[in-house]
Amino acid sequence: MTEEMKAIGLYQHLPITNNESLVDVSIPKPRASGHDLVVQVKAVSVNPVDTKLRANGEEEETPKILGYDAAGIVTEVGEKVTLFQPGDEVYYAGSIDRPGTNSAYHAVDERIVGKKPATITFEEAAAMPLTSLTAYEGLYDRLGISRQETDNEGKSILIIGAAGGVGSIATQIASRAGLTVIGTASREETITWAQNHGAEYIINHHKALSTQLHDLGFPFVDYIFCLSSTADHWEEMVASIKPQGKIASIVETEEPLNLTALQSKSATFVWEFMFTRPLYQTEDMIEQHHILSELCSLIDKGYIDTTINETIEGLTAHNLQEAHRLVESGKMIGKVVVTAKE
């Protein structure tokens, strides 16, 4: 007989104001095989990808389980697993082509999992994987920023949306890499948050970015990492990027981007999508394990701070609805986490 477990899912893709947008369900408990681990979920975090997937689609015949951040304890391992064993405390972001983490237990490929930092709680750890992987891949893999601090002397990066989940990590990483970090924020609390997480300068993303950069003494910046409204900021990014500079964005757009505008500068534009490696089972998929392992070390040494800023206790449909509302408000600073505590 199949063992059942509690989960939070959806049958219809609805606005979060609808009580049926997320519902408590019972689904089969996963079993481990191959490279999979089964993890007892202790805490999850909600990201913009959760809200977008919840609100976009047709009716589901079986409950769709969201959730793309988790921290928990390994309870079972597949026959090909070599990196973990039962009892290990782990954190990870999962993959969008598999059931999500909003459940009592969750199956995940070991190659995209890291051991949880020992110095922080499950709640603090759950806030980190998706945003940290996005920041690391965006800065190092997509923008090609050097990991050698001396190579980055005199170079600058503009991070648009510096106080959000990804921005809170990207500012810390870029600052540690030796770059001059210019972040965007518009409210007193977001300005303070971004400054506390590594932004040396702050400009307002509701005003002309290029003008504000000029006023700070930056006619151009070497790198731009766009974490908000790609199309809305496109012309200003084109104006602000240095000749032969690089722009990366994580925010999809329905509007066409004028890539020809970058031609005279021989500038690069590249997308960052954290799920690419697990979704396509790329040959370097295990890099996400390595990134989370490196982040674990940096956190335990006190070099990187967790970005948790809101905690809701109890992994229920009602509580996840509240977390989705916070993320959809557009005013969330850092990350919101929902614990499995009842």
C-alpha positions in Angstrom: 0.0 0.0 0.0 1.3 3.4 -1.0 2.3 5.6 2.0 0.6 9.1 1.9 2.0 12.4 3.1 0.7 16.0 3.6 1.5 18.6 0.9 0.2 21.9 -0.3 -0.8 22.1 -4.0 -3.2 23.5 -6.5 -5.8 22.2 -8.9 -6.5 25.6 -10.5 -4.2 28.5 -11.3 -5.9 31.3 -9.4 -5.1 34.7 -7.9 -3.8 34.4 -4.4 -6.9 36.1 -3.0 -8.9 33.0 -3.9 -9.0 30.5 -1.1 -8.6 27.7 -3.6 -5.3 29.1 -5.0 -3.4 26.8 -2.7 -4.9 23.8 -0.9 -3.9 21.2 1.7 -3.7 17.8 0.0 -2.5 14.2 0.6 -0.2 12.7 -2.0 2.1 9.6 -2.2 5.3 9.8 -0.3 8.3 9.7 -2.7 10.8 6.9 -2.7 14.5 7.3 -3.5 16.1 5.7 -6.6 19.0 6.5 -8.8 20.7 9.8 -7.8 17.6 10.9 -5.7 17.5 11.7 -2.1 14.3 11.8 -0.1 14.4 14.7 2.3 12.2 15.4 5.3 11.3 19.1 4.7 11.9 21.4 7.7 11.5 24.7 6.0 10.8 26.2 2.6 11.0 29.6 1.0 8.8 31.3 -1.5 10.2 33.0 -4.6 8.7 34.9 -7.6 8.8 31.7 -9.6 6.3 30.1 -7.2 3.8 33.0 -7.7 4.3 33.0 -11.5 3.7 29.2 -11.8 0.7 29.4 -9.5 -1.0 32.1 -11.5 -0.2 30.8 -15.0 -1.8 27.6 -16.5 -4.8 25.4 -16.9 -6.6 23.2 -14.4 -4.6 20.3 -13.0 -6.0 16.7 -12.9 -3.6 15.9 -10.0 -2.4 18.5 -7.5 0.6 20.5 -8.7 3.1 21.0 -5.9 5.1 24.2 -5.9 8.1 25.2 -3.9 11.7 25.7 -5.1 13.7 26.2 -1.9 14.0 23.8 1.0 16.1 22.7 4.0 15.7 19.4 5.7 17.1 16.0 6.7 17.9 13.1 4.3 15.8 10.1 5.2 16.5 7.8 2.2 19.0 7.6 -0.7 18.9 6.0 -4.2 21.3 3.3 -5.3 23.5 5.7 -7.3 23.9 8.3 -4.5 27.5 9.0 -3.4 27.4 12.5 -1.9 24.9 12.1 1.0 23.6 9.6 3.5 20.5 9.4 5.7 20.7 11.9 8.6 22.6 14.6 6.6 21.1 18.1 6.9 20.8 19.6 3.4 19.5 22.6 1.5 18.7 23.0 -2.2 16.3 24.6 -4.8 15.0 21.6 -6.7 13.8 21.7 -10.4 10.7 23.1 -12.0 10.0 19.9 -14.0 9.5 17.9 -10.8 7.1 18.2 -7.8 8.1 21.1 -5.6 9.2 21.2 -1.9 5.8 22.2 -0.3 5.4 18.8 1.2 6.4 16.7 4.2 9.0 14.8 2.2 10.6 15.6 -1.1 12.7 13.8 -3.7 15.6 15.6 -5.3 18.7 14.8 -7.3 21.8 14.8 -5.1 23.8 16.8 -7.8 21.8 20.0 -7.0 21.9 19.6 -3.2 24.4 21.0 -0.7 25.0 20.2 3.0 23.3 22.8 5.2 25.6 25.3 6.8 26.1 24.2 10.4 26.0 27.7 11.9 22.4 28.6 10.8 19.0 27.2 11.3 16.9 25.2 8.8 14.8 28.4 8.4 17.8 30.5 7.6 19.2 27.9 5.2 15.9 27.6 3.3 16.1 31.2 2.4 19.4 30.8 0.5 19.5 28.1 -2.3 17.6 29.6 -5.3 18.8 33.1 -4.8 22.4 32.1 -4.1 22.5 29.8 -7.1 21.1 32.5 -9.3 23.5 35.1 -8.0 26.6 32.8 -8.4 25.6 31.7 -11.8 24.7 35.2 -12.9 27.9 36.8 -11.7 30.4 34.1 -12.5 29.0 31.9 -15.2 27.0 34.4 -17.2 28.8 37.7 -16.7 32.2 36.0 -16.5 33.4 37.9 -13.5 36.8 36.7 -12.2 36.9 35.0 -8.9 40.3 36.7 -8.3 39.8 39.9 -6.4 42.9 41.5 -8.0 41.3 41.1 -11.5 38.3 43.2 -10.4 40.1 46.2 -9.1 38.7 49.4 -10.6 35.7 47.5 -12.1 32.1 48.3 -11.2 28.7 46.5 -11.3 25.2 47.9 -11.3 22.7 45.5 -9.6 19.1 46.5 -10.4 16.9 45.4 -7.5 19.6 45.1 -4.9 17.3 44.6 -1.8 15.4 41.6 -3.2 16.2 37.9 -2.7 18.8 37.6 -5.4 20.1 41.1 -5.0 20.7 40.5 -1.3 23.1 37.7 -2.2 24.6 39.3 -5.4 25.6 42.4 -3.5 27.5 40.3 -1.0 29.2 38.2 -3.6 30.2 41.0 -5.9 31.5 43.1 -3.0 33.7 40.1 -1.8 34.9 39.7 -5.4 36.4 43.2 -5.2 33.9 45.0 -7.5 32.5 48.4 -6.7 28.9 47.6 -6.2 26.2 50.1 -7.1 22.7 48.9 -6.1 19.3 50.2 -6.9 16.6 50.8 -4.2 13.9 53.4 -3.6 12.7 53.2 -0.1 14.6 54.0 3.1 14.4 50.4 4.4 15.5 48.9 1.1 18.4 51.4 0.8 19.6 50.4 4.3 19.2 46.7 3.6 21.2 46.9 0.3 24.0 49.0 2.0 24.2 46.5 4.8 24.6 43.7 2.2 27.5 45.1 0.3 26.3 48.0 -1.9 28.7 50.8 -1.8 26.5 53.2 -3.7 22.7 53.4 -4.1 20.7 54.9 -6.9 16.9 55.0 -7.5 15.5 52.6 -10.1 12.5 54.8 -10.6 14.8 57.5 -12.1 17.2 57.6 -15.0 20.0 55.2 -14.1 22.6 56.7 -16.5 22.1 60.2 -15.1 22.6 59.0 -11.5 25.6 57.0 -12.5 27.2 60.0 -14.2 26.5 62.1 -11.0 28.4 59.4 -9.0 31.4 59.6 -11.4 30.6 56.4 -13.4 30.1 57.3 -17.1 29.8 53.5 -17.7 29.8 50.4 -15.6 31.6 47.1 -16.5 28.7 44.8 -15.6 25.0 45.1 -15.1 22.9 42.4 -13.3 19.2 43.1 -13.9 16.9 41.6 -11.3 13.8 43.6 -12.0 11.8 44.7 -15.1 14.2 44.0 -17.9 12.2 45.8 -20.6 11.6 48.9 -18.4 15.3 49.3 -17.8 16.6 48.3 -21.2 17.4 51.7 -22.7 19.1 52.8 -19.5 21.1 49.7 -19.3 22.3 50.1 -22.9 23.3 53.7 -22.1 25.1 52.7 -18.9 27.1 49.7 -19.9 30.7 50.1 -20.8 31.9 49.3 -24.3 32.6 45.6 -24.4 30.8 45.3 -21.1 28.2 42.6 -20.1 24.6 42.6 -19.1 22.8 39.7 -17.5 19.1 39.5 -16.5 16.9 37.0 -14.7 13.5 38.6 -15.5 11.6 37.5 -18.6 9.9 40.0 -20.8 7.0 39.8 -23.3 8.4 42.9 -25.0 11.1 42.5 -27.6 14.5 43.8 -26.6 16.5 46.0 -29.1 19.7 44.0 -29.1 21.0 46.0 -32.0 21.4 48.9 -29.5 24.3 47.1 -28.0 26.1 46.5 -31.3 28.2 49.7 -31.4 29.5 48.9 -27.9 30.2 45.2 -28.8 28.4 44.6 -25.5 27.0 41.2 -24.3 23.5 40.4 -23.1 22.9 37.0 -21.5 20.1 35.4 -19.6 20.5 33.6 -16.2 17.9 30.9 -15.4 18.8 28.9 -12.3 16.8 25.9 -13.4 18.7 25.4 -16.7 21.1 22.8 -15.3 18.6 20.5 -13.6 15.9 21.0 -16.3 18.2 19.9 -19.1 20.4 17.5 -17.0 23.5 19.3 -18.3 26.9 17.7 -18.1 27.9 20.2 -15.5 24.7 19.8 -13.4 26.8 19.0 -10.3 28.1 22.6 -10.3 25.0 23.5 -8.3 26.2 21.1 -5.6 29.6 22.7 -5.7 28.1 26.3 -5.5 26.0 25.3 -2.5 29.0 23.7 -0.9 31.0 26.8 -1.4 28.2 29.0 0.0 28.0 26.7 3.0 31.7 27.4 3.8 31.3 31.1 3.3 28.2 31.2 5.6 29.9 29.1 8.3 33.0 31.4 8.2 30.7 34.5 8.5 31.5 35.9 5.1 27.9 35.7 3.7 24.8 36.5 5.7 21.5 34.7 5.3 18.8 36.9 3.8 15.8 35.7 5.7 13.6 38.6 6.7 10.2 37.0 7.4 9.2 33.7 9.0 5.8 32.0 9.1 5.4 28.9 11.2 3.4 26.0 9.9 3.6 24.5 6.4 -0.1 24.9 5.5 -2.0 26.2 2.5 -3.1 29.3 4.5 0.4 30.2 5.5 1.8 29.6 2.0 -0.9 31.9 0.7 0.3 34.6 3.0 3.9 34.1 1.8 2.8 34.3 -1.8 1.0 37.6 -1.0 4.1 39.0 0.5 6.2 38.1 -2.5 3.6 39.4 -5.0 3.4 42.7 -3.1 6.7 43.7 -4.8 7.8 45.2 -1.5 9.4 42.1 0.0 12.9 42.7 1.4 15.1 39.6 1.5 13.3 36.3 1.8 10.1 34.9 3.4 10.3 31.4 4.9 7.6 29.0 5.9 8.6 26.4 8.5 7.3 22.8 8.8 6.5 23.5 12.5 2.9 22.9 13.4 
